Amino acid sequence: MALSPISWGNQERMQLELKQTPLYQIHKELGAKMVPFGGWDMPVQYTGIIQEHQATRTHAGLFDVSHMGEIFITGSEADILSLLEKTTCNQISSLYDGQVQYNAVLNENGGLVDDITVYRFSSTKYMVCSNASNYPAVAAHLQKYVSGNCKVEDVSKDWHQIALQGPNANQILENYLGKDLSQLLYYHFIELELNGETIILSRTGYTGEDGFEIYTSHSLGLKLWNELLAQGKDLGLVPVGLGARDTLRLEAKYPLYGHELNAEWSPVESGIGFIVKEKNPPYFAYDRIQKDKKENPKKKVVGIILQEPGVLRENFPVFSSDGKEIGKTTSGTHSPTRKESLGLAMLDFEFTKNQTEVFVEIRGQKKKAKVETGAFIKGSVRNQKQS
């Protein structure tokens, strides 16, 4: 979540034709402050960003993510793999039924159309979950390269999605469903029957905490939102807006499109090189991306922590100890968990080693910082098994 849209006022709101999620009226009733985000009118906070952030880290938070996109790919196994292997950098063929994979859709030059999660239902059915502002572009990009017996269908308007995150998320959802979820592993999903419909329940998240995404119809999504908040209240569940979603994802070192990810930077430059695999036949800009992976890119996104008073934000220039400008911050915040300012920055590669001293210019003053290649926080998601 960009920090700038949070501060947009009524003038900017009036200039945009903002879409509303099915939960819009409920957000208003809960007293949420609404802001434009990715073309949607979304809650930035209910009671306060810090309170919502801390509630998610210690108990649980409920997020409206029904502005996200759902794109289904169906057809023959060979034609689906041909499409997805060519347009993404992770290994689609390694997936098995019920598994979710973090991946990225590549443009022809090796930049990113979007980062995505891929769900494998069967060899002939997959789903791509894409970001709110990008899913039309992702669907159009995939449709452009469809061939044979393969169909790409953007069904985002038909699905509702909420995310339940936090150390108590598992207990809250088990209590609500009356179902043991211990067999649902991290980055996996199941289909369930609930209130007469088949829903999708996955275990991934964007906070660094254990949690779930629940895909339903619009009407069932509204019902779940209200009933989960009511039932989970005793376990500390609260609604959480985009403000805390951003601080949570930064503490977890998760990238955001338009900040760490864009149409120009390769996945390796963007700091998500761990999903870059060798493939044959190759994906778009294969040689460029593999060169970045094997020989190191000229620049790369890494974590940084401020060592002096101040708050990191995006687009702050970063300097080496001898005064050379070596990059810019891509995101930044004050960490409610660590009580210090941290962020992500695109830096010249030679300055991306752990604990490298750098200086960030904040309001005309150069503040000391250090590169942090490890985790910023140890969330409950680290206790989850993937397979």
C-alpha positions in Angstrom: 0.0 0.0 0.0 1.4 3.3 -1.1 1.7 5.9 1.7 0.6 8.7 -0.6 -3.0 7.5 -1.2 -3.6 7.4 2.5 -3.2 11.2 2.6 -5.4 11.9 -0.4 -8.3 14.2 0.4 -11.8 14.8 -0.9 -10.5 16.5 -4.1 -8.6 13.4 -5.2 -11.6 11.2 -4.2 -14.0 13.2 -6.4 -11.6 13.0 -9.4 -11.7 9.2 -9.3 -14.5 6.8 -10.0 -13.8 4.6 -7.1 -15.2 1.1 -6.9 -16.6 -0.2 -3.6 -16.3 -3.7 -2.2 -19.4 -5.5 -0.9 -18.3 -4.6 2.6 -18.2 -0.9 2.0 -21.3 0.0 4.0 -20.2 -2.2 6.9 -16.9 -0.4 6.9 -18.7 2.9 7.2 -20.9 1.6 10.0 -17.7 0.4 11.9 -16.4 4.0 11.7 -13.6 3.3 9.2 -11.7 6.1 7.5 -12.0 5.5 3.8 -9.3 6.3 1.2 -8.7 5.7 -2.5 -6.5 2.6 -3.2 -5.9 1.0 -6.5 -9.2 2.4 -7.9 -11.2 1.3 -4.8 -12.6 3.1 -1.8 -11.0 1.2 1.0 -10.8 1.4 4.8 -7.4 2.7 5.9 -8.1 2.3 9.6 -10.9 1.8 12.1 -9.6 2.5 15.6 -6.0 3.4 14.6 -3.1 1.9 12.6 -0.9 1.1 15.6 -3.7 -0.6 17.6 -4.8 -2.7 14.6 -1.2 -3.6 13.8 -0.5 -4.8 17.4 -3.8 -6.6 17.5 -2.9 -8.6 14.4 0.6 -9.4 15.8 -0.7 -10.5 19.2 -4.2 -11.8 18.6 -5.9 -11.6 15.2 -7.1 -9.2 12.5 -9.7 -9.4 9.8 -9.0 -7.8 6.4 -11.3 -6.9 3.5 -9.4 -8.1 0.5 -12.3 -8.6 -1.8 -10.8 -6.0 -4.2 -8.2 -8.6 -5.2 -8.5 -10.4 -8.5 -9.4 -14.1 -9.2 -8.5 -15.4 -12.6 -9.2 -19.1 -13.5 -7.2 -21.0 -16.1 -8.7 -24.2 -17.4 -8.1 -26.6 -20.3 -5.7 -29.3 -21.2 -2.7 -29.8 -18.9 -0.2 -29.3 -21.7 -1.7 -26.0 -22.9 -2.1 -24.6 -19.4 1.5 -25.4 -18.6 2.7 -23.9 -21.9 0.9 -20.6 -21.0 1.9 -20.4 -17.3 5.5 -21.6 -17.7 6.1 -19.0 -20.4 4.6 -16.1 -18.5 5.9 -16.8 -15.0 9.3 -17.3 -13.4 8.5 -20.0 -10.8 8.1 -23.7 -11.7 4.4 -24.3 -12.3 4.9 -28.0 -13.2 6.2 -28.6 -9.6 2.7 -27.8 -8.1 0.4 -30.5 -6.9 -3.4 -30.4 -6.2 -4.2 -28.3 -3.2 -0.9 -26.3 -3.3 -0.5 -22.6 -3.5 2.6 -21.0 -5.1 4.1 -17.5 -4.9 5.0 -16.4 -8.4 5.2 -13.4 -10.7 3.8 -12.7 -14.1 6.5 -11.4 -16.4 6.2 -9.0 -19.3 8.2 -9.5 -22.5 11.2 -7.5 -21.1 11.5 -9.4 -17.9 9.7 -6.8 -15.7 6.7 -7.7 -13.6 3.0 -7.4 -14.6 2.2 -8.4 -11.1 3.2 -10.8 -8.3 0.6 -13.5 -7.8 -0.3 -16.6 -6.0 -1.2 -19.7 -8.1 -3.7 -22.3 -6.9 -3.7 -25.7 -8.5 -7.0 -27.5 -8.3 -6.1 -30.2 -10.8 -3.9 -30.6 -13.9 -6.7 -28.9 -15.9 -7.7 -26.1 -13.5 -5.7 -23.4 -11.8 -6.5 -20.0 -10.2 -4.4 -16.9 -10.1 -4.9 -14.4 -7.3 -3.7 -11.0 -8.4 -3.5 -7.5 -6.8 -6.4 -5.1 -7.0 -5.0 -2.6 -9.4 -3.3 -5.2 -11.6 -5.7 -8.1 -12.2 -7.2 -6.7 -15.4 -3.7 -6.3 -16.8 -2.7 -9.8 -15.7 -5.8 -11.4 -17.2 -5.2 -9.5 -20.5 -1.6 -10.5 -20.6 -2.4 -14.2 -20.0 -5.2 -14.1 -22.6 -2.8 -12.6 -25.1 -0.6 -15.7 -25.0 -3.3 -18.4 -24.8 -3.2 -21.2 -27.3 -4.8 -24.5 -27.9 -7.3 -25.9 -25.4 -6.8 -23.3 -22.7 -9.1 -20.6 -21.3 -8.3 -17.6 -19.1 -11.3 -16.1 -17.4 -11.3 -13.1 -15.0 -14.1 -13.9 -12.5 -13.1 -11.3 -9.9 -16.5 -9.7 -9.9 -18.1 -13.0 -8.8 -15.8 -13.7 -5.8 -15.5 -12.2 -2.3 -12.3 -12.5 -0.3 -11.5 -11.8 3.3 -8.3 -12.5 5.2 -8.0 -13.7 8.8 -4.5 -13.2 10.2 -2.7 -13.5 13.5 -1.6 -16.1 16.2 -5.3 -16.7 17.1 -6.5 -17.0 13.5 -6.5 -20.8 13.5 -8.5 -21.1 16.8 -11.0 -18.5 15.7 -11.7 -20.2 12.3 -11.7 -23.7 13.8 -14.3 -22.6 16.4 -16.4 -21.0 13.6 -16.3 -23.9 11.2 -16.3 -26.6 13.8 -13.4 -28.2 11.8 -9.8 -29.2 12.6 -7.6 -27.1 10.3 -4.3 -28.6 11.4 -4.0 -30.6 8.2 -4.2 -27.4 6.1 -0.5 -26.6 5.6 1.1 -23.3 4.9 0.7 -22.3 1.2 -2.0 -24.9 0.6 -5.8 -24.7 0.2 -9.0 -26.8 0.5 -12.5 -26.5 -0.8 -15.3 -26.7 1.7 -19.1 -26.8 1.7 -20.5 -23.9 3.7 -24.0 -22.5 3.7 -24.8 -24.5 0.6 -21.9 -23.3 -1.5 -18.3 -24.4 -2.2 -15.8 -22.0 -0.7 -12.0 -21.8 -1.1 -9.9 -21.7 2.1 -6.2 -21.1 1.8 -3.4 -20.6 4.3 -1.0 -17.9 3.1 -1.1 -14.2 4.2 0.6 -10.9 3.8 1.4 -10.0 7.5 4.1 -12.5 8.6 1.5 -14.2 10.9 -0.4 -17.4 10.5 -3.7 -16.9 8.7 -6.2 -17.7 6.0 -7.9 -16.3 2.9 -11.6 -17.2 2.5 -13.1 -17.0 -1.0 -16.9 -17.0 -1.1 -19.9 -15.4 -2.8 -20.6 -11.8 -1.9 -23.5 -12.6 0.4 -21.7 -15.3 2.3 -18.6 -13.0 2.5 -20.7 -10.4 4.3 -22.1 -13.0 6.7 -18.7 -14.4 7.5 -17.2 -11.0 8.1 -19.9 -10.1 10.7 -20.0 -13.5 12.4 -16.3 -14.0 12.6 -15.9 -10.5 14.2 -18.6 -11.4 16.7 -17.3 -14.9 17.5 -13.6 -13.9 17.5 -14.0 -10.9 19.8 -13.1 -12.9 22.9 -9.9 -14.0 21.2 -9.0 -10.4 20.3 -10.1 -10.3 16.7 -10.5 -6.8 15.2 -11.1 -5.3 11.7 -7.9 -4.0 10.2 -7.5 -1.4 7.4 -4.9 -0.8 4.8 -2.7 1.3 7.1 -1.8 -1.6 9.3 -1.8 -3.9 6.4 1.1 -1.8 5.0 3.1 -1.7 8.3 2.5 -5.4 8.8 3.7 -6.4 5.3 6.8 -4.1 5.7 7.8 -5.8 9.0 7.3 -9.1 7.2 9.5 -7.8 4.3 6.8 -8.5 1.7 7.0 -6.4 -1.5 4.2 -4.2 -3.0 3.6 -3.5 -6.7 4.4 0.1 -7.5 7.1 0.1 -4.8 9.4 -2.9 -4.8 7.9 -4.4 -8.0 7.3 -2.7 -11.3 7.3 -3.3 -15.1 11.0 -2.6 -15.4 12.8 -4.4 -12.6 13.4 -8.1 -12.9 12.3 -10.4 -10.1 15.9 -10.7 -8.9 16.4 -6.9 -8.8 13.0 -6.6 -7.0 14.3 -8.9 -4.2 12.1 -11.9 -5.0 14.8 -13.9 -6.8 14.0 -16.9 -4.7 11.1 -17.7 -7.0 13.2 -17.5 -10.2 13.8 -21.0 -11.6 15.5 -22.5 -14.6 13.0 -23.7 -17.2 12.9 -25.3 -20.6 11.2 -24.0 -22.7 12.2 -20.6 -21.2 10.0 -17.7 -20.0 10.1 -14.1 -21.2 13.5 -12.4 -20.9 14.9 -15.7 -19.7 18.6 -14.8 -20.4 18.3 -11.4 -18.6 16.7 -12.9 -15.5 19.0 -15.9 -15.3 22.0 -13.6 -15.6 20.7 -11.5 -12.7 20.2 -14.7 -10.7 23.6 -16.2 -11.5 25.9 -13.2 -11.8 24.1 -10.8 -9.4 22.2 -7.8 -10.7 23.6 -4.2 -10.8 21.0 -3.3 -8.1 18.7 -5.0 -5.8 15.9 -4.4 -3.2 17.0 -5.0 0.4 15.8 -4.2 3.9 17.3 -1.3 5.8 16.9 -0.1 9.4 17.4 3.5 10.5 19.9 3.9 13.3 19.0 7.5 14.2 15.7 9.3 15.0 13.5 9.7 11.9 11.0 7.8 9.8 11.7 6.2 6.4 9.3 6.8 3.6 9.5 5.9 -0.1 11.8 7.8 -2.6 14.3 9.0 0.0 17.8 9.0 -1.6 20.4 6.6 0.0 24.1 7.3 0.1 27.3 5.3 0.8 29.6 6.3 3.7 31.7 8.4 1.2 28.7 10.4 0.0 27.9 8.6 -3.3 24.2 8.2 -4.1 23.6 4.5 -4.3 19.8 4.2 -4.5 16.4 5.1 -3.1 14.0 3.8 -0.6 11.0 2.0 -2.1 8.9 1.8 1.1 9.3 2.8 4.8 7.5 3.1 8.1 7.9 3.2 11.8 7.7 -0.4 13.0 5.2 -0.7 15.9 6.7 -4.1 16.8 10.4 -3.1 16.7 9.9 0.5 17.8 12.3 1.8 15.1 12.0 2.8 11.5 12.6 0.3 8.8 11.9 -0.1 5.1 13.0 -1.5 1.8 15.4 0.2 -0.7 16.7 -0.4 -4.2 20.5 -0.1 -3.8 23.6 -0.7 -6.0 24.4 -4.4 -5.5 27.8 -3.8 -3.8 26.0 -2.2 -0.9 23.4 -4.9 -0.3 25.4 -7.1 2.0 24.1 -7.6 5.5 24.9 -4.9 8.0 26.4 -2.5 5.4 26.3 1.1 6.7 24.4 3.5 4.5 22.9 7.0 4.9 19.3 8.0 4.1 18.5 11.6 3.4 15.5 12.7 5.4 14.4 16.4 5.2 17.9 17.4 4.1 19.7 15.5 6.7 21.7 12.2 6.1 20.7 9.7 8.7 22.7 6.5 9.4 21.1 3.2 8.5 22.2 -0.4 8.1 21.2 -3.1 5.5 19.2 -5.9 7.0 19.0 -9.0 4.8 17.4 -11.2 7.5 13.9 -11.1 8.9 12.6 -8.0 10.5 10.2 -9.9 12.7 9.5 -13.5 13.8 5.8 -13.9 13.1 3.6 -16.9 13.9 3.7 -17.9 10.2 7.3 -19.2 10.8 5.7 -22.0 12.9 3.7 -23.3 9.9 4.7 -26.2 7.7 4.6 -26.0 3.9 4.7 -29.7 3.2 
